[in-house]
Amino acid sequence: MPRLAEQRHPGARVPDPGDRGRLLHVRADGSMSTPAGTEAFDLVVIGGGPAGLTAARDVAAAGGRVMVVDENHAMGGKLRGQLHEDPTDSSWWKGWELAEQGEKDAVAAGARMITDVVAWGLEPGWTVRLTYPAGRNGGPSHLTSRAVLVATGAVERPMPVTGWTLPGAMTIGAAQVLTNIHRVKPGRRVLVVGMDVLSLTIARAMQLAGVDVMGIVLPPTAVEGSSPRATLGRLAPMAKLAPAMYMRLAGRFLGWSWVQALASRLIPRTVRMWGIPLHLRTALVAIQGTDQVTGAVVVNVTADGTPVAGSERELAVDAVCLANGLIPLNELLATLDCAFLRSPDLGGTVPVHSDTLRTQLDGMYVAGNTIGVESAKIAEKQGALVALSIIEDLGLSTRRGCTAAQGALDLVGARRTMEFQFDVNVQRGHDKVQRAWETSGGPA
Ligand SMILES: Cc1cc2nc3c(=O)[nH]c(=O)nc-3n(C[C@H](O)[C@H](O)[C@H](O)COP(=O)(O)OP(=O)(O)OC[C@H]3O[C@@H](n4cnc5c(N)ncnc54)[C@H](O)[C@@H]3O)c2cc1C
């Protein structure tokens, strides 16, 4: 693997290590101070991604005392690494600019923020317990608040495969962070493993950064849902982003299982998207290398994912990016008396909540990918919606004249018109959660 300095592509902007461990505590007037652990807030937001920042902005604008905490050294969450072209108007979605703007707007509205801090515990009342990286002092050990919003996002599902701990093997999200945040190429010749909305988008970002993306292959056959047929179903939500009309048309029908079955037999072995080869009937077997990645072994597979004996071959690559989907991150809520529901449509297990994003616990709210894997645009809308619920419940004032119930309906409409979804059945997942909420009788 080339040294990092060699891999930086033009426009590299490497963060100053001195920024790490920074305590950012900004008042509405822009001045900085150290927050007191005893100060009471109306709302503490855990996670400064698009959902958390939007909610913080709106609740602060309604007069609430708001604190946002995030474990990263900059606000914005996963938004900071995002780069994709909007198929509707060919504009570019530059997540880092949107993240910066989101932070500025929340601060201008009066929200305060702490970075480099992990919320590790929640106690009813509410108390949010905090911890800091070693060597970082000066922050409060806890915050007290009338309401808490858990907006902790999602994490990548690992893909254990021979060679996955070698330098040069990484998750697709790590490749996104290297390429779009640190402006460092993950490798010179990169193989992407796993086909979904995220891997295609990030393969494209790497290609734009000058990386030679050798192609995208399927995960090892032992990985659940890795067959060509299942993969075609996962590509359906991506249809609107496809560069060619025939792909956009075909993609509209890929959500149907009989079309997937037929297509997985008829499709060519390889199709190209933005010039990147998608090897639809080739799967990874192992990543090779002693001290670093030097290659990958792949094999042909049948439509149902069975390896074809004797078709193994080696590819010379210096980096392998593994994409195996995302899982909602909500472990903080699991420590509380809060019911959970498993929903593959949402990416995993999520806390039961109402369509207005209230949980069964008084004063506890959820928004964003923590309740289902979706795009940043939807996370932002969920942030605005949960703010309406919090404003209503805390008796704060809003000039927007929209109720949380109306906001919930708008969200369903927005989902329908989104240019891409991580899962075509995401609304079905949310409907199932809503039924569980209604059956449970709402707040405990
Ligand atoms: C690797 C990856 C890449 C993605 N790329 C795209 C993309 O290109 N386009 C797209 O539309 N969507 C993408 N997504 C989906 C993405 O999650 C949403 O777009 C959006 O960012 C979700 O917003 P959010 O506010 O719910 O969470 P996030 O943006 O994930 O923000 C949550 C924040 O909470 C912080 N946090 C978590 N736990 C704690 C804790 N205990 N204490 C303190 N802070 C905590 C996290 O570090 C993070 O900063 C990606 C997701 C992942 C995981």
Ligand as a Chemical Component Dictionary entry (heavy atoms), coordinates in Angstrom:
data_LIG
# 
_chem_comp.id                   LIG 
_chem_comp.type                 NON-POLYMER 
_chem_comp.pdbx_formal_charge   0 
_chem_comp.three_letter_code    LIG 
# 
loop_
_chem_comp_atom.comp_id 
_chem_comp_atom.atom_id 
_chem_comp_atom.alt_atom_id 
_chem_comp_atom.type_symbol 
_chem_comp_atom.charge 
_chem_comp_atom.model_Cartn_x 
_chem_comp_atom.model_Cartn_y 
_chem_comp_atom.model_Cartn_z 
_chem_comp_atom.pdbx_ordinal 
LIG C1  C1  C 0 -20.281 4.854  6.966  1  
LIG C2  C2  C 0 -21.561 5.516  6.559  2  
LIG C3  C3  C 0 -21.633 6.218  5.354  3  
LIG C4  C4  C 0 -22.822 6.843  4.950  4  
LIG N1  N1  N 0 -22.866 7.520  3.760  5  
LIG C5  C5  C 0 -24.014 8.089  3.352  6  
LIG C6  C6  C 0 -24.094 8.815  2.118  7  
LIG O1  O1  O 0 -23.121 8.890  1.372  8  
LIG N2  N2  N 0 -25.284 9.414  1.792  9  
LIG C7  C7  C 0 -26.372 9.348  2.608  10 
LIG O2  O2  O 0 -27.411 9.930  2.297  11 
LIG N3  N3  N 0 -26.321 8.643  3.766  12 
LIG C8  C8  C 0 -25.180 8.023  4.156  13 
LIG N4  N4  N 0 -25.132 7.338  5.338  14 
LIG C9  C9  C 0 -26.330 7.237  6.139  15 
LIG C10 C10 C 0 -26.191 8.326  7.193  16 
LIG O3  O3  O 0 -26.111 7.681  8.393  17 
LIG C11 C11 C 0 -27.273 9.352  7.071  18 
LIG O4  O4  O 0 -27.133 9.984  5.833  19 
LIG C12 C12 C 0 -27.198 10.462 8.132  20 
LIG O5  O5  O 0 -25.893 10.939 8.338  21 
LIG C13 C13 C 0 -27.791 9.983  9.415  22 
LIG O6  O6  O 0 -27.881 11.078 10.245 23 
LIG P1  P1  P 0 -28.014 10.918 11.811 24 
LIG O7  O7  O 0 -28.089 12.307 12.342 25 
LIG O8  O8  O 0 -29.097 9.975  12.121 26 
LIG O9  O9  O 0 -26.668 10.193 12.282 27 
LIG P2  P2  P 0 -25.142 10.421 11.995 28 
LIG O10 O10 O 0 -24.900 11.301 10.847 29 
LIG O11 O11 O 0 -24.547 9.067  11.977 30 
LIG O12 O12 O 0 -24.652 11.185 13.318 31 
LIG C14 C14 C 0 -24.661 10.555 14.579 32 
LIG C15 C15 C 0 -23.528 11.130 15.401 33 
LIG O13 O13 O 0 -23.652 10.653 16.749 34 
LIG C16 C16 C 0 -22.362 10.336 17.236 35 
LIG N5  N5  N 0 -22.506 9.408  18.359 36 
LIG C17 C17 C 0 -22.932 8.125  18.336 37 
LIG N6  N6  N 0 -22.961 7.608  19.572 38 
LIG C18 C18 C 0 -22.531 8.592  20.423 39 
LIG C19 C19 C 0 -22.349 8.660  21.830 40 
LIG N7  N7  N 0 -22.649 7.626  22.634 41 
LIG N8  N8  N 0 -21.879 9.815  22.367 42 
LIG C20 C20 C 0 -21.584 10.888 21.562 43 
LIG N9  N9  N 0 -21.749 10.872 20.220 44 
LIG C21 C21 C 0 -22.230 9.744  19.655 45 
LIG C22 C22 C 0 -21.699 9.724  16.001 46 
LIG O14 O14 O 0 -20.312 9.659  16.100 47 
LIG C23 C23 C 0 -22.158 10.695 14.923 48 
LIG O15 O15 O 0 -21.307 11.797 14.826 49 
LIG C24 C24 C 0 -23.956 6.735  5.780  50 
LIG C25 C25 C 0 -23.883 6.035  6.975  51 
LIG C26 C26 C 0 -22.707 5.435  7.374  52 
LIG C27 C27 C 0 -22.655 4.656  8.684  53 
# 
loop_
_chem_comp_bond.comp_id 
_chem_comp_bond.atom_id_1 
_chem_comp_bond.atom_id_2 
_chem_comp_bond.value_order 
_chem_comp_bond.pdbx_ordinal 
LIG C1  C2  SING 1  
LIG C2  C3  SING 2  
LIG C2  C26 DOUB 3  
LIG C3  C4  DOUB 4  
LIG C4  N1  SING 5  
LIG C4  C24 SING 6  
LIG N1  C5  DOUB 7  
LIG C5  C6  SING 8  
LIG C5  C8  SING 9  
LIG C6  O1  DOUB 10 
LIG C6  N2  SING 11 
LIG N2  C7  SING 12 
LIG C7  O2  DOUB 13 
LIG C7  N3  SING 14 
LIG N3  C8  DOUB 15 
LIG C8  N4  SING 16 
LIG N4  C9  SING 17 
LIG N4  C24 SING 18 
LIG C9  C10 SING 19 
LIG C10 O3  SING 20 
LIG C10 C11 SING 21 
LIG C11 O4  SING 22 
LIG C11 C12 SING 23 
LIG C12 O5  SING 24 
LIG C12 C13 SING 25 
LIG C13 O6  SING 26 
LIG O6  P1  SING 27 
LIG P1  O7  DOUB 28 
LIG P1  O8  SING 29 
LIG P1  O9  SING 30 
LIG O9  P2  SING 31 
LIG P2  O10 DOUB 32 
LIG P2  O11 SING 33 
LIG P2  O12 SING 34 
LIG O12 C14 SING 35 
LIG C14 C15 SING 36 
LIG C15 O13 SING 37 
LIG C15 C23 SING 38 
LIG O13 C16 SING 39 
LIG C16 N5  SING 40 
LIG C16 C22 SING 41 
LIG N5  C17 SING 42 
LIG N5  C21 SING 43 
LIG C17 N6  DOUB 44 
LIG N6  C18 SING 45 
LIG C18 C19 SING 46 
LIG C18 C21 DOUB 47 
LIG C19 N7  SING 48 
LIG C19 N8  DOUB 49 
LIG N8  C20 SING 50 
LIG C20 N9  DOUB 51 
LIG N9  C21 SING 52 
LIG C22 O14 SING 53 
LIG C22 C23 SING 54 
LIG C23 O15 SING 55 
LIG C24 C25 DOUB 56 
LIG C25 C26 SING 57 
LIG C26 C27 SING 58 
# 
